[in-house]
Amino acid sequence: MSNDSQADLESEISRTRAELAATIDELTTRLHPKTQAKNAADAAKQAADDAKDFVTGQGLPGVDNRDRNAKVLLATAAAGVALVVAIVVRATRS
């Protein structure tokens, strides 16, 4: 094996190790519970903003994931209101 090919091989191994370390660092960051919680909180805030925009007549954002999240939030809110109304009606009839 010549010195050039050995040096090339060692250089490739070093690059591969660096790429692997960077990938592991990225996965560790993405999968960390605090990162997951922050991402979930950000998505909930975005869904609330999108739902508010829809209710005020500005429409949905046109992004599938955000549309779905806003619709789920609106449906959950509607179900909560319906539940409260049913409890109040039942309580007044008793």
Residue pairs with C-beta under 8 A, 6 or more apart in sequence:
29 35
43 69
46 66
46 69
47 66
47 69
47 70
47 72
47 73
48 73
50 60
50 61
50 66
50 67
50 69
50 70
50 73
51 70
51 73
51 74
51 77
53 59
53 60
53 61
53 70
54 60
54 70
54 74
55 74
60 66
60 67
60 70
60 71
61 67
61 70
